[in-house]
Amino acid sequence: MRFFALSISLLLLLGCQPAADEQKSTASSEVAAELAGNTPVQPEAYTFVEGKDYRVLESTLEVAEFEPEVSDNGFIMEFLWPGCPHCQDFNPTVIAYGMENPGVTIIKRAAPANERWALDARVFYALRGLGHTLDDELIHYYESVRVNQNRLPDQEDINTFLEQHNVDPQAFQAAYEDQGITDKLRVILQDMMAADITSVPTLVVNGQYVVSAPAPHAPEDAQRYFALLDYLLTL
């Protein structure tokens, strides 16, 4: 396979800022279940402030035709990079919210903010193009490579991931090189620029409200964060 022909750095970025048919990853699912199980049945009353907890976009971000159909309960769009440690840490929170709110559509977007990010975004969308629901598994795999080897996945690692999930390598290669992925990445990058999204992970609720409140780092922190998402979905 030649999709990793680009030279890549083995050093991770300190911050993630640019210059389901398959079983979810066990670790992420366990953390997500803990978060979901620790959110209150009757949430406390919270006050949310525009400009602090969220900001309002002048132009709404539209769901692209290649993305899931949005339910009547609204949608949350996440901009991420699989190699971002913050995105990896945050992913169980997103999973947990989806578990508690199955009627809300969660749309994950791999951000192509630079050459390396675009490479990983192509991996992300090539898997989707083949009909695999492996977003969370891919993020967890990138996390495991970072934690265990302090680097980003290389071509051999991706080959291993494909084998673990029974993905045909030749079909993946064809999907990876498809022009359609380039068009998808262009849409996502344009939306990031329009919404002034300069870091990941970033959530946008119903295409209009960018969440700026700090991401939760503990189950008790998730209570207010989930309430904020609920609030923005009702605006």
BAVORO-248446 format. One record per residue (C-alpha): residue number from 1; x, y, z. Coordinates in Angstrom, 2 decimals. Layout:
<n NUM&east X&north Y&up Z>
...
This chain:
<n 1&east 0.00&north 0.00&up 0.00>
<n 2&east 1.24&north 3.47&up -0.83>
<n 3&east -1.16&north 5.81&up 0.95>
<n 4&east 1.51&north 6.75&up 3.50>
<n 5&east 3.98&north 7.94&up 0.89>
<n 6&east 4.00&north 11.35&up 2.58>
<n 7&east 6.73&north 11.83&up 5.17>
<n 8&east 5.33&north 12.08&up 8.68>
<n 9&east 6.62&north 13.27&up 12.00>
<n 10&east 6.83&north 10.81&up 14.87>
<n 11&east 6.31&north 13.62&up 17.36>
<n 12&east 2.78&north 14.34&up 18.50>
<n 13&east 1.42&north 17.86&up 18.61>
<n 14&east 1.23&north 19.15&up 22.16>
<n 15&east -2.09&north 20.77&up 21.36>
<n 16&east -4.54&north 19.77&up 18.67>
<n 17&east -4.37&north 22.98&up 16.72>
<n 18&east -3.57&north 23.08&up 13.00>
<n 19&east -0.27&north 25.10&up 11.67>
<n 20&east -22.64&north 1.26&up 13.91>
<n 21&east -22.27&north -2.10&up 12.69>
<n 22&east -19.06&north -2.93&up 14.44>
<n 23&east -18.49&north -3.23&up 18.22>
<n 24&east -17.16&north -0.05&up 19.81>
<n 25&east -13.68&north -0.05&up 21.33>
<n 26&east -13.83&north -1.58&up 24.80>
<n 27&east -11.93&north 1.16&up 26.63>
<n 28&east -13.93&north 4.03&up 25.15>
<n 29&east -17.21&north 2.22&up 25.73>
<n 30&east -16.40&north 1.56&up 29.39>
<n 31&east -15.54&north 5.21&up 30.03>
<n 32&east -18.59&north 6.32&up 28.07>
<n 33&east -20.81&north 4.02&up 30.11>
<n 34&east -19.37&north 5.47&up 33.31>
<n 35&east -20.05&north 9.00&up 32.11>
<n 36&east -23.55&north 8.13&up 30.97>
<n 37&east -24.29&north 6.36&up 34.23>
<n 38&east -23.17&north 9.34&up 36.31>
<n 39&east -25.28&north 12.03&up 34.68>
<n 40&east -28.30&north 12.92&up 36.84>
<n 41&east -31.83&north 11.81&up 36.05>
<n 42&east -33.04&north 15.27&up 37.05>
<n 43&east -30.25&north 17.69&up 36.03>
<n 44&east -29.41&north 20.64&up 38.20>
<n 45&east -30.43&north 24.09&up 37.00>
<n 46&east -27.52&north 25.62&up 35.11>
<n 47&east -27.01&north 29.04&up 33.61>
<n 48&east -25.30&north 29.22&up 30.23>
<n 49&east -23.76&north 32.40&up 28.88>
<n 50&east -23.30&north 33.28&up 25.23>
<n 51&east -19.69&north 34.25&up 24.62>
<n 52&east -18.49&north 32.04&up 27.46>
<n 53&east -20.16&north 28.66&up 27.08>
<n 54&east -20.98&north 28.99&up 23.41>
<n 55&east -20.92&north 31.36&up 20.48>
<n 56&east -23.49&north 31.86&up 17.74>
<n 57&east -22.50&north 31.57&up 14.09>
<n 58&east -23.71&north 34.18&up 11.64>
<n 59&east -24.15&north 31.51&up 8.96>
<n 60&east -25.44&north 28.05&up 9.81>
<n 61&east -23.27&north 25.06&up 8.90>
<n 62&east -25.28&north 22.67&up 6.78>
<n 63&east -25.12&north 18.90&up 7.03>
<n 64&east -23.40&north 17.63&up 3.87>
<n 65&east -25.06&north 15.15&up 1.55>
<n 66&east -22.45&north 12.52&up 2.45>
<n 67&east -23.33&north 12.72&up 6.16>
<n 68&east -26.11&north 10.98&up 8.13>
<n 69&east -29.65&north 12.19&up 7.82>
<n 70&east -30.52&north 14.45&up 10.75>
<n 71&east -33.28&north 13.45&up 13.14>
<n 72&east -36.05&north 15.75&up 14.33>
<n 73&east -34.24&north 16.04&up 17.67>
<n 74&east -31.33&north 17.91&up 16.09>
<n 75&east -27.67&north 17.16&up 15.56>
<n 76&east -24.24&north 17.73&up 17.04>
<n 77&east -21.30&north 18.07&up 14.68>
<n 78&east -17.83&north 17.29&up 16.02>
<n 79&east -14.67&north 18.45&up 14.28>
<n 80&east -11.78&north 16.19&up 15.26>
<n 81&east -8.45&north 14.67&up 14.34>
<n 82&east -7.96&north 10.97&up 15.19>
<n 83&east -4.36&north 11.68&up 16.23>
<n 84&east -5.28&north 14.45&up 18.66>
<n 85&east -4.84&north 13.45&up 22.34>
<n 86&east -7.59&north 15.87&up 23.36>
<n 87&east -9.99&north 14.33&up 20.82>
<n 88&east -9.08&north 10.87&up 22.07>
<n 89&east -9.74&north 11.88&up 25.68>
<n 90&east -12.99&north 13.61&up 24.68>
<n 91&east -14.39&north 10.77&up 22.58>
<n 92&east -15.93&north 8.84&up 25.51>
<n 93&east -17.87&north 11.99&up 26.40>
<n 94&east -19.34&north 12.16&up 22.90>
<n 95&east -20.15&north 8.45&up 22.99>
<n 96&east -21.80&north 8.84&up 26.40>
<n 97&east -23.97&north 11.72&up 25.23>
<n 98&east -25.06&north 9.67&up 22.25>
<n 99&east -25.91&north 6.75&up 24.55>
<n 100&east -28.10&north 9.00&up 26.70>
<n 101&east -29.64&north 10.78&up 23.71>
<n 102&east -30.08&north 8.24&up 20.90>
<n 103&east -32.51&north 10.56&up 19.14>
<n 104&east -29.82&north 13.20&up 18.58>
<n 105&east -27.71&north 12.72&up 15.45>
<n 106&east -23.95&north 12.78&up 16.14>
<n 107&east -21.89&north 13.73&up 13.08>
<n 108&east -18.13&north 13.27&up 13.35>
<n 109&east -15.97&north 15.20&up 10.92>
<n 110&east -12.26&north 14.48&up 10.49>
<n 111&east -10.60&north 17.86&up 10.02>
<n 112&east -8.07&north 18.21&up 7.15>
<n 113&east -6.31&north 21.22&up 8.66>
<n 114&east -2.83&north 20.31&up 7.42>
<n 115&east -1.08&north 17.60&up 5.40>
<n 116&east -0.92&north 15.00&up 8.17>
<n 117&east -4.46&north 15.70&up 9.30>
<n 118&east -5.69&north 15.35&up 5.71>
<n 119&east -3.94&north 11.98&up 5.45>
<n 120&east -5.72&north 10.71&up 8.56>
<n 121&east -9.01&north 12.22&up 7.38>
<n 122&east -8.68&north 10.20&up 4.17>
<n 123&east -8.27&north 7.04&up 6.26>
<n 124&east -11.36&north 8.07&up 8.26>
<n 125&east -13.53&north 8.65&up 5.19>
<n 126&east -12.17&north 5.72&up 3.20>
<n 127&east -13.43&north 3.41&up 5.94>
<n 128&east -16.81&north 5.11&up 5.87>
<n 129&east -16.90&north 4.87&up 2.09>
<n 130&east -16.61&north 1.10&up 2.39>
<n 131&east -19.59&north 1.02&up 4.72>
<n 132&east -17.65&north 0.46&up 7.93>
<n 133&east -18.74&north 2.17&up 11.13>
<n 134&east -15.32&north 2.36&up 12.74>
<n 135&east -14.98&north 6.01&up 13.77>
<n 136&east -14.56&north 5.25&up 17.48>
<n 137&east -12.39&north 2.21&up 16.89>
<n 138&east -10.04&north 4.25&up 14.71>
<n 139&east -9.74&north 7.01&up 17.31>
<n 140&east -9.04&north 4.44&up 20.02>
<n 141&east -6.43&north 2.75&up 17.82>
<n 142&east -4.60&north 6.04&up 17.25>
<n 143&east -4.72&north 6.58&up 21.00>
<n 144&east -3.22&north 3.16&up 21.71>
<n 145&east -0.32&north 3.83&up 19.30>
<n 146&east 0.30&north 7.19&up 20.99>
<n 147&east 0.15&north 5.81&up 24.53>
<n 148&east 2.20&north 2.69&up 23.86>
<n 149&east 4.70&north 4.01&up 21.33>
<n 150&east 4.55&north 7.82&up 21.59>
<n 151&east 4.00&north 8.37&up 17.89>
<n 152&east 1.38&north 8.59&up 15.18>
<n 153&east 0.31&north 5.48&up 13.24>
<n 154&east 2.32&north 4.67&up 10.13>
<n 155&east 1.37&north 2.58&up 7.12>
<n 156&east 2.12&north -0.70&up 8.87>
<n 157&east -0.11&north 0.31&up 11.77>
<n 158&east -2.98&north 1.15&up 9.45>
<n 159&east -2.51&north -2.19&up 7.68>
<n 160&east -2.80&north -3.88&up 11.07>
<n 161&east -5.99&north -1.95&up 11.85>
<n 162&east -7.51&north -3.00&up 8.52>
<n 163&east -6.67&north -6.63&up 9.21>
<n 164&east -8.11&north -6.48&up 12.73>
<n 165&east -11.42&north -5.23&up 11.37>
<n 166&east -11.57&north -7.41&up 8.27>
<n 167&east -11.27&north -4.52&up 5.83>
<n 168&east -10.15&north -5.54&up 2.36>
<n 169&east -6.83&north -3.70&up 1.76>
<n 170&east -7.30&north -3.32&up -1.99>
<n 171&east -10.81&north -1.95&up -1.58>
<n 172&east -9.50&north 0.40&up 1.10>
<n 173&east -6.72&north 1.63&up -1.19>
<n 174&east -9.20&north 2.41&up -3.94>
<n 175&east -11.49&north 4.22&up -1.51>
<n 176&east -8.56&north 6.14&up -0.03>
<n 177&east -7.54&north 7.48&up -3.44>
<n 178&east -11.07&north 8.33&up -4.57>
<n 179&east -11.57&north 11.93&up -5.68>
<n 180&east -14.81&north 11.99&up -3.73>
<n 181&east -12.88&north 12.10&up -0.47>
<n 182&east -11.01&north 15.19&up -1.65>
<n 183&east -14.37&north 16.86&up -2.29>
<n 184&east -15.56&north 15.93&up 1.21>
<n 185&east -12.43&north 17.32&up 2.81>
<n 186&east -12.86&north 20.54&up 0.88>
<n 187&east -16.38&north 20.95&up 2.27>
<n 188&east -15.20&north 20.33&up 5.83>
<n 189&east -12.27&north 22.72&up 5.54>
<n 190&east -14.49&north 25.44&up 4.10>
<n 191&east -16.92&north 25.00&up 7.00>
<n 192&east -14.07&north 25.22&up 9.51>
<n 193&east -12.92&north 28.47&up 7.97>
<n 194&east -16.46&north 29.87&up 7.83>
<n 195&east -17.05&north 29.03&up 11.49>
<n 196&east -13.57&north 30.14&up 12.58>
<n 197&east -12.81&north 26.72&up 14.02>
<n 198&east -9.09&north 26.70&up 14.77>
<n 199&east -8.74&north 23.78&up 17.18>
<n 200&east -10.17&north 20.35&up 17.85>
<n 201&east -12.20&north 18.84&up 19.29>
<n 202&east -14.93&north 21.39&up 18.58>
<n 203&east -18.66&north 20.76&up 18.76>
<n 204&east -21.26&north 22.67&up 16.77>
<n 205&east -24.90&north 22.19&up 17.78>
<n 206&east -27.54&north 22.31&up 15.04>
<n 207&east -25.00&north 23.97&up 12.80>
<n 208&east -25.34&north 27.26&up 14.63>
<n 209&east -23.89&north 27.09&up 18.15>
<n 210&east -20.17&north 26.47&up 18.70>
<n 211&east -19.49&north 25.03&up 22.15>
<n 212&east -16.72&north 26.92&up 23.93>
<n 213&east -17.21&north 25.57&up 27.46>
<n 214&east -14.29&north 23.40&up 28.65>
<n 215&east -14.57&north 19.72&up 27.85>
<n 216&east -15.35&north 17.58&up 30.90>
<n 217&east -12.57&north 15.55&up 32.49>
<n 218&east -14.66&north 13.66&up 35.04>
<n 219&east -18.19&north 12.23&up 35.24>
<n 220&east -19.38&north 15.07&up 37.48>
<n 221&east -18.11&north 17.62&up 34.94>
<n 222&east -20.12&north 15.88&up 32.24>
<n 223&east -23.39&north 16.80&up 33.96>
<n 224&east -23.13&north 20.49&up 33.14>
<n 225&east -21.64&north 19.81&up 29.71>
<n 226&east -24.51&north 17.50&up 28.76>
<n 227&east -26.99&north 20.05&up 30.06>
<n 228&east -25.35&north 22.69&up 27.86>
<n 229&east -25.74&north 20.48&up 24.79>
<n 230&east -29.38&north 19.85&up 25.71>
<n 231&east -29.94&north 23.58&up 26.10>
<n 232&east -28.38&north 24.46&up 22.74>
<n 233&east -30.48&north 21.83&up 21.00>
<n 234&east -33.61&north 23.62&up 22.19>
<n 235&east -32.65&north 27.10&up 20.96>
